[in-house]
């Protein structure tokens, strides 16, 4: 099956994926937010297939605006669900590829510091996964 993503679809995918990493970084402010963001971004850069190409594109269409974690979550969590819905409508394998890329990124971020992830990181990972699975 051929996947035809519009520029808007690609923007939503990038915003959702990098937004998930940003949410983890914000939730891990008491831990090491820079390490969380770095490890999560490296994981996204390691994605393959169509999703890997979309996430690797050098664009300025990623919208991570918001002054608080709640503002960012209000924008990113629905984008995760929308991205999954758009991909599922066209290609279930690419939808799973996207879901796996995001889950690997949030896991990489959560493991970026020594010891167990904080309760805030665990909760944010749960919210991100729930948004992915809501589509």
C-alpha positions in Angstrom: 0.0 0.0 0.0 1.3 3.5 -0.9 1.2 6.2 1.7 0.5 9.7 0.5 1.1 12.2 3.3 0.3 15.8 2.8 2.6 18.5 4.1 0.1 19.0 6.9 0.2 15.3 7.8 4.0 15.4 7.9 4.0 18.5 10.1 1.6 16.8 12.6 3.9 13.7 12.6 6.9 15.8 13.4 5.1 17.9 16.0 3.7 14.8 17.7 7.0 12.9 17.8 9.3 15.7 18.8 6.5 17.1 21.1 6.5 13.7 22.9 10.2 14.1 23.6 9.6 17.7 24.7 6.9 16.6 27.1 9.2 14.0 28.6 12.0 16.6 29.0 9.6 19.0 30.7 8.3 16.3 33.0 11.9 15.4 33.9 12.9 18.9 34.8 13.9 17.7 38.3 16.1 15.0 36.6 18.1 15.9 33.6 15.9 17.5 30.9 18.8 18.1 28.5 19.8 14.5 28.6 16.2 13.4 28.2 15.7 15.6 25.2 19.0 14.5 23.6 18.4 10.8 24.1 14.8 11.0 22.9 15.8 13.1 19.8 18.6 10.6 18.9 16.1 7.8 19.1 13.8 9.7 16.7 16.6 10.3 14.4 17.2 6.5 14.3 13.7 5.8 12.9 13.5 4.0 9.6 11.1 3.7 6.7 8.8 6.5 5.7 8.5 7.7 9.3 12.3 8.0 9.5 12.4 10.1 6.4 9.5 12.4 7.7 11.2 12.8 11.1 14.6 13.5 9.6 13.4 16.3 7.2 14.9 19.7 8.0 11.8 21.9 8.4 10.5 24.7 10.5 7.0 23.3 10.8 7.3 21.7 14.2 5.0 23.6 16.6 5.9 23.1 20.2 4.5 26.4 21.5 3.2 26.8 25.0 4.3 28.4 28.2 3.6 25.5 30.5 3.7 21.7 30.3 -0.1 21.7 30.3 -0.1 24.0 27.2 2.4 21.7 25.4 0.4 18.6 26.4 -2.8 20.2 25.1 -1.2 20.5 21.7 1.0 17.4 21.5 -1.2 14.7 22.9 -4.0 15.3 20.4 -1.3 15.5 17.6 -0.1 12.0 18.6 -3.7 10.7 18.3 -4.2 12.5 15.0 -0.9 11.2 13.6 -1.8 7.7 14.4 -5.3 8.1 12.9 -3.8 9.5 9.7 -1.3 6.7 9.4 -3.8 3.9 10.3 -6.1 5.1 7.5 -3.3 4.6 5.0 -0.9 1.9 6.2 -1.1 0.0 9.5 2.6 -1.0 9.2 3.7 2.7 9.1 1.3 3.5 11.9 3.1 0.8 14.0 6.5 2.1 12.9 5.5 5.6 14.1 4.2 4.3 17.4 7.4 2.3 17.9 9.6 5.3 17.1 7.8 7.5 19.7 7.8 4.7 22.3 11.5 4.1 21.8 12.2 7.9 22.1 10.3 8.3 25.3 11.9 5.1 26.8 15.3 6.5 25.8 14.5 9.8 27.5 13.2 8.1 30.6 16.4 6.1 30.9 18.7 9.0 30.3 19.5 9.5 33.9 20.8 7.1 36.5 18.3 5.2 38.6 14.6 4.7 38.1 12.6 7.3 36.2 10.8 9.8 38.4 7.0 9.4 38.9 6.5 12.5 36.7 8.4 10.8 33.8 6.5 7.6 34.3 3.1 9.4 34.3 4.0 11.5 31.2 5.1 8.3 29.3 1.7 6.8 30.2 -0.1 9.8 28.9 1.9 9.7 25.6 1.2 6.0 25.1 -2.5 6.5 25.8 -2.6 9.3 23.2 -0.9 7.0 20.6 -3.4 4.2 21.4 -6.5 6.4 21.3 -6.6 6.4 17.5 
